[in-house]
Amino acid sequence: MLKKRGIQVLFNCIKRNLHNDGLKVGILGIPFDKGQPRIGVGNGPRFIRDAGLIKRIQSIDKNMDIKDYGDVSYTVSKDVSEEVENMREYEHMASCCREVSKNVAKIINDGRICLSLGGDHSIGLGTVDGHIQAKSDNIAVLWIDAHADLNTNKTSATGNVHGMPMALLAKELSDYWPYLPGMDWQKPMISLRNIAYVGLRDVDVYERLVIDKLGITAFGIEDIEKYGIHSVINMALEKVDPYQNRSIHVSYDIDSLDALEAPSTGTAVRGGLTLREGIHLMEMVANTGRLGAIDLVEVNPSIGSASDVRNTVDAAIHIIMASLGHKRQGLRIKKIQEMPLQTFPPTRDLIN
């Protein structure tokens, strides 16, 4: 079994190398901020773009095909005008995520890796749903986060919907929700068996109950300290994609990083991933050749000093670049085998 797995990993690496020249990426901005109360997170996509995102991605491979699809816009539908108990700004979340799902599905169906820039993490409902629409239910999700985002409206202490997307997506929790007006476009279609958490360190009591009761694959910071990030990601992928045939969706909350690494975020928690660990886990996912979509969420440029914002945005771009094939040990030039020789102009003495 281990030998077969090793052969499959090697095959996937070769496949990714063969396809690198044709790597296609679609960028989608989702400036949504109503899933939580902190003003400013909706500006995350603009700040990440303005920091030179496309130029820095292009530096990985000049032949990479990058298309910016702009920002998602939405209007609140009449279908979702009703309020839902303990779901703040529900009508906005439902309306926005419907458009997000459509856009993500289109980008993936265009043959591109979908890079979604948030916004708060409630957009994960729309991005994962769009990935499912494009790939049926043959996807695996890595939820990289300090928080589980697994509350229902009955278990949430705040009513903030950025703490609920995983519970809305999971088939196993569909009976724990009331009727949600205007959400007929979204059906809980992914099993919690196909989801793995990495980086947890601030989990609510009911979320812990669900994780334990349903046996969700969940690696907290203490697991990373015990096993190391490399082993944790291998174990997570083994659980959610044992046959290595699923399209991988990484939903990456910047607060998974330690607050010293990414201070400009609304729900920062000390004791998180180092940036080095955060980059390495994305390098490992990139090496599978099966990354289908990545969300980068919860960058809030209104929090902290100018230096804090620069560091947080820069960390986000490093994460994104790692997911798209950047190598810290240096990129290999495929069509050049020799160093250029130095040439010298002829001297006057030689001419005479």
C-alpha positions in Angstrom: 0.0 0.0 0.0 2.8 2.4 0.9 4.7 1.6 -2.3 1.6 2.2 -4.4 1.0 5.5 -2.6 4.6 6.6 -3.2 4.3 5.8 -6.9 1.1 7.8 -7.0 2.7 10.8 -5.3 5.6 10.7 -7.8 3.1 10.5 -10.7 1.3 13.5 -9.4 4.5 15.5 -9.0 5.5 14.6 -12.6 2.0 15.5 -13.8 2.2 18.9 -12.1 5.6 19.6 -13.6 4.4 18.8 -17.1 1.4 21.1 -16.6 3.2 24.0 -15.0 3.7 25.9 -18.3 -0.1 25.8 -18.8 -1.1 26.7 -15.2 -4.2 28.9 -15.4 -5.4 31.0 -12.5 -8.5 33.0 -12.0 -8.6 35.7 -9.3 -12.0 36.6 -7.8 -12.4 39.5 -5.3 -15.1 39.1 -2.7 -15.1 42.3 -0.6 -17.8 41.0 1.8 -17.7 42.2 5.4 -21.1 41.6 6.9 -20.3 38.1 8.4 -18.6 39.8 11.4 -18.7 43.2 13.0 -15.3 44.7 12.3 -15.2 47.4 9.6 -12.5 47.1 6.9 -12.2 43.4 6.0 -14.1 44.2 2.8 -11.0 46.1 1.7 -8.8 43.0 1.9 -9.0 42.2 -1.9 -8.0 45.7 -2.9 -5.0 45.8 -0.6 -3.8 42.4 -1.7 -4.1 43.3 -5.3 -2.4 46.8 -4.8 0.5 45.1 -3.1 1.5 43.6 -6.5 -0.3 40.3 -6.3 -0.5 39.6 -10.0 3.1 40.7 -10.7 4.4 38.5 -7.9 2.4 35.5 -9.0 3.7 36.1 -12.6 7.3 36.0 -11.3 6.7 32.2 -10.5 6.4 31.5 -14.2 6.1 34.1 -17.0 4.0 31.6 -19.0 1.4 31.4 -16.2 -2.1 32.4 -17.5 -3.6 34.8 -14.9 -7.0 36.4 -15.3 -8.6 38.8 -12.8 -12.3 38.4 -12.9 -12.9 41.5 -10.8 -15.0 41.7 -7.7 -18.3 40.0 -6.9 -21.3 42.3 -6.5 -24.7 41.4 -5.4 -28.1 42.9 -4.5 -30.2 41.5 -1.6 -32.9 39.3 -3.2 -36.5 39.6 -2.2 -36.3 35.8 -1.5 -34.1 36.4 1.5 -35.7 39.5 3.0 -36.9 37.4 6.0 -34.6 37.4 9.0 -33.3 34.2 10.6 -32.9 34.0 14.3 -29.4 34.7 15.5 -27.9 35.1 12.0 -26.7 38.7 11.7 -27.0 40.1 8.2 -28.3 36.8 7.0 -29.9 38.3 3.9 -26.6 39.8 2.8 -24.6 36.6 3.3 -27.1 34.5 1.4 -27.3 36.9 -1.5 -23.6 37.4 -1.8 -22.7 33.7 -1.5 -25.1 32.8 -4.2 -23.2 35.1 -6.6 -19.9 33.8 -5.2 -20.9 30.2 -6.0 -21.8 31.1 -9.6 -18.5 32.9 -10.2 -16.3 30.3 -8.6 -18.0 27.5 -10.6 -17.4 29.6 -13.8 -13.7 30.1 -13.1 -13.1 26.4 -12.4 -15.1 25.4 -15.4 -12.9 27.7 -17.4 -10.0 25.4 -16.5 -8.5 27.7 -13.9 -7.5 27.4 -10.3 -9.9 29.8 -8.5 -8.2 32.2 -6.1 -10.8 34.0 -4.0 -9.8 37.0 -2.0 -11.9 37.9 1.0 -13.6 39.4 2.8 -14.6 37.5 5.9 -14.8 33.7 6.1 -18.5 33.5 5.5 -17.7 33.6 1.8 -16.4 30.1 2.2 -20.0 28.9 1.9 -20.1 30.3 -1.6 -16.6 29.3 -2.7 -16.9 25.7 -1.6 -20.4 25.4 -3.0 -19.1 26.8 -6.4 -16.3 24.2 -6.3 -18.9 21.5 -5.7 -21.0 22.7 -8.6 -18.0 22.5 -10.9 -16.7 19.2 -9.7 -19.8 17.5 -8.4 -19.0 16.4 -4.8 -15.6 15.0 -5.7 -13.7 17.6 -3.6 -11.7 17.6 -0.4 -11.5 20.7 1.8 -8.6 21.8 4.0 -10.0 24.5 6.4 -6.9 26.3 7.6 -8.1 28.4 10.6 -7.8 29.2 14.2 -11.6 28.6 14.4 -13.8 25.8 13.4 -16.6 28.0 11.9 -18.9 25.1 12.7 -21.7 26.8 14.7 -25.3 26.8 13.8 -27.6 29.7 14.6 -28.6 27.8 17.8 -25.1 27.3 19.0 -23.4 30.6 18.1 -22.8 32.9 20.9 -22.6 36.0 18.6 -24.8 35.3 15.6 -21.9 36.3 13.3 -22.2 34.2 10.2 -18.5 34.0 9.5 -18.5 31.4 12.3 -21.1 29.2 10.4 -20.0 28.3 6.9 -18.8 24.8 7.6 -22.0 23.9 9.4 -24.0 25.2 6.4 -22.0 23.1 4.0 -22.0 19.8 5.9 -24.5 17.1 5.0 -24.4 15.7 8.5 -25.7 18.9 10.0 -28.5 19.7 7.6 -31.2 18.7 10.2 -29.8 21.2 12.7 -30.9 24.2 10.7 -34.3 25.9 10.4 -35.7 26.7 7.0 -33.4 29.3 5.4 -35.4 31.6 3.0 -33.7 32.2 -0.3 -31.0 29.5 0.2 -32.6 26.9 -2.0 -29.6 27.3 -4.4 -27.4 25.8 -1.7 -27.7 22.2 -0.6 -25.4 20.7 2.1 -23.5 18.4 -0.3 -20.2 17.7 1.3 -19.5 15.1 4.0 -17.5 16.0 7.0 -15.4 13.0 6.2 -14.0 15.0 3.3 -13.0 18.0 5.5 -9.9 18.5 7.6 -9.1 21.3 9.9 -5.5 22.5 10.4 -4.4 25.1 13.0 -7.3 25.1 15.4 -6.8 26.8 18.7 -10.0 28.7 19.6 -12.9 26.2 19.3 -16.4 26.7 20.9 -17.9 24.0 23.1 -20.6 22.9 20.6 -18.1 22.9 17.8 -15.9 20.6 19.9 -18.9 18.4 20.5 -19.5 18.1 16.7 -15.9 17.4 16.0 -15.6 14.7 18.5 -19.1 13.1 18.0 -18.8 12.9 14.2 -15.1 12.1 14.1 -14.0 15.1 12.0 -10.3 15.2 11.1 -9.1 18.2 13.1 -5.5 19.1 13.8 -4.9 21.8 16.5 -1.8 23.7 17.2 -0.7 21.1 19.8 -0.9 18.4 17.1 1.4 20.5 14.9 3.8 20.9 17.8 3.8 17.1 18.3 4.0 15.9 14.8 5.3 18.8 12.7 3.4 20.6 9.9 4.7 18.2 7.2 3.3 15.1 8.9 0.1 16.9 9.8 -0.7 17.8 6.2 0.2 14.3 5.0 -2.2 12.9 7.6 -4.9 15.4 6.6 -4.6 14.6 2.9 -4.6 10.9 3.6 -7.9 11.2 5.5 -9.8 13.5 3.1 -8.4 12.3 -0.2 -7.2 8.7 0.3 -7.3 7.8 -3.4 -5.7 11.1 -4.5 -8.4 11.8 -7.0 -10.2 14.7 -5.5 -10.0 18.4 -6.4 -8.6 20.1 -3.3 -10.1 23.3 -1.9 -8.0 25.2 0.6 -9.9 27.8 2.6 -7.2 29.8 4.3 -8.0 32.2 7.1 -5.1 34.5 7.7 -5.8 34.2 11.5 -4.4 30.7 11.3 -1.1 32.4 11.5 0.1 33.7 14.8 -1.0 37.2 15.6 2.7 38.4 15.4 2.8 37.1 11.8 -0.6 38.5 10.7 -1.8 41.2 13.1 -4.3 42.9 10.8 -7.2 40.5 11.2 -10.4 40.7 13.2 -10.2 37.6 15.3 -6.4 37.2 15.9 -5.4 34.4 18.3 -1.8 34.2 19.7 0.1 30.9 19.5 -0.7 30.1 15.8 1.2 28.9 12.8 4.5 30.5 11.9 4.6 32.0 8.4 7.1 29.3 7.5 4.7 26.6 8.5 1.9 28.3 6.7 3.9 28.5 3.5 5.1 24.9 3.8 1.6 23.5 4.0 0.6 25.3 0.8 3.8 24.1 -0.9 2.7 20.5 -0.1 -0.8 21.1 -1.4 0.6 22.6 -4.6 2.9 19.6 -5.1 -0.1 17.3 -5.2 -1.1 18.8 -8.6 -4.7 18.7 -7.4 -5.4 22.2 -6.1 -8.7 23.4 -7.5 -9.4 26.5 -5.4 -8.0 28.6 -2.6 -9.6 31.2 -0.5 -7.5 33.8 1.4 -9.7 35.6 3.9 -10.0 37.9 6.9 -7.2 40.3 6.0 -8.5 43.6 7.6 -6.4 46.7 6.6 -8.3 48.8 9.1 -6.7 47.0 12.1 -3.2 47.8 13.3 -0.5 50.1 12.2 0.7 50.6 8.6 3.5 48.2 9.3 1.0 45.6 10.7 -1.1 45.9 7.5 2.0 45.5 5.2 3.2 42.4 7.1 -0.3 40.8 7.0 -0.8 41.5 3.3 2.7 40.3 2.5 2.1 37.1 4.5 -1.1 36.6 2.5 0.8 36.9 -0.8 3.5 34.5 0.3 0.8 32.0 1.1 -0.8 32.5 -2.3 2.5 32.2 -4.1 3.3 29.0 -2.4 0.0 27.6 -3.5 0.7 28.3 -7.1 4.2 26.8 -7.3 6.7 29.2 -5.9 9.7 27.4 -4.5 11.8 28.9 -1.7 14.9 26.9 -2.8 14.8 28.6 -6.2 12.8 28.0 -9.4 14.2 25.6 -12.0 14.5 27.0 -15.5 13.4 24.2 -17.7 14.8 25.1 -21.1 18.2 26.4 -20.0 20.8 23.9 -19.1 24.0 26.0 -19.0 25.2 29.2 -17.4 25.8 32.0 -19.9 29.4 32.6 -20.8 31.1 35.9 -20.3 32.1 37.7 -23.5 34.6 40.5 -23.8 35.0 43.1 -26.5 38.1 42.9 -28.6 41.0 45.0 -27.3 42.9 47.6 -29.3 46.1 45.5 -29.2 44.5 42.5 -30.6 43.0 44.5 -33.4 46.4 45.9 -34.4 
